[in-house]
Amino acid sequence: QNVFWLICNSDLYGTLSFDHLHFLHGGLWGKHILWDILRILNVLGHNAETNLLFHFKNVINVTFSDGNKMCDLAKAMFYALLNVFTRMATPEGYCLLCILASYLQLDSLIGLDVHTE
């Protein structure tokens, strides 16, 4: 027995099998945050189809689900948006930028490995 079995509405096996790549990069970022950012960029009149990184040909029409590339895109998008999503220019975009910063912090913390026994 383990103390975690006593916690109501918890799934110990689900917690142990957490899928970092698909939950964050392919899920929270790829299916939610990215599309909200692109929507705000279109409202602001910025062309969201420009090349953000040399290996992304067309960001707005990404139909594949490569989590590692989505991770790279999230990191690059944060720094690219710092001068675009200001508090005065777009309060919604600024709030989304704060969400993206929290997402990247969460991604970094979840990606850490335990190296002790």
Backbone hydrogen bonds, N-H to C=O, Kabsch-Sander energy under -0.5 kcal/mol:
donor,donor_aa,acceptor,acceptor_aa,energy
5,W,2,N,-1.5
6,L,3,V,-1.3
7,I,4,F,-0.9
10,S,7,I,-1.0
12,L,10,S,-0.5
15,T,11,D,-2.1
16,L,12,L,-2.0
17,S,13,Y,-1.4
18,F,15,T,-1.1
20,H,18,F,-1.0
23,F,19,D,-2.4
24,L,20,H,-2.0
25,H,20,H,-0.7
25,H,21,L,-0.5
26,G,21,L,-1.9
28,L,23,F,-2.7
29,W,24,L,-3.2
30,G,24,L,-0.5
30,G,25,H,-1.3
31,K,27,G,-2.4
32,H,28,L,-0.6
33,I,28,L,-2.1
34,L,29,W,-2.5
36,D,32,H,-1.8
37,I,33,I,-2.2
38,L,34,L,-2.4
39,R,35,W,-1.9
40,I,36,D,-2.1
41,L,37,I,-2.5
42,N,38,L,-2.0
43,V,39,R,-1.8
44,L,40,I,-2.3
45,G,41,L,-0.7
46,H,41,L,-2.3
48,A,46,H,-1.0
50,T,47,N,-1.1
52,L,50,T,-0.6
56,F,53,L,-1.6
57,K,55,H,-0.7
61,N,58,N,-0.6
62,V,59,V,-1.3
67,G,65,S,-0.9
70,M,66,D,-1.9
71,C,67,G,-2.0
72,D,68,N,-1.9
73,L,69,K,-2.3
74,A,70,M,-2.1
75,K,71,C,-1.9
76,A,72,D,-2.1
77,M,73,L,-2.8
78,F,74,A,-1.7
79,Y,75,K,-1.1
80,A,76,A,-1.9
81,L,77,M,-1.7
82,L,78,F,-0.6
82,L,79,Y,-0.5
84,V,81,L,-0.7
85,F,81,L,-2.8
86,T,84,V,-1.5
90,T,86,T,-2.2
94,Y,90,T,-2.5
95,C,91,P,-2.2
96,L,92,E,-2.2
97,L,93,G,-2.1
98,C,94,Y,-1.9
99,I,95,C,-2.0
100,L,96,L,-2.4
101,A,97,L,-2.1
102,S,98,C,-2.1
103,Y,99,I,-2.6
104,L,100,L,-2.4
105,Q,101,A,-1.9
106,L,102,S,-2.6
107,D,103,Y,-2.7
108,S,104,L,-2.0
109,L,105,Q,-2.4
110,I,106,L,-2.8
111,G,107,D,-1.7
112,L,109,L,-1.1
115,H,113,D,-0.5
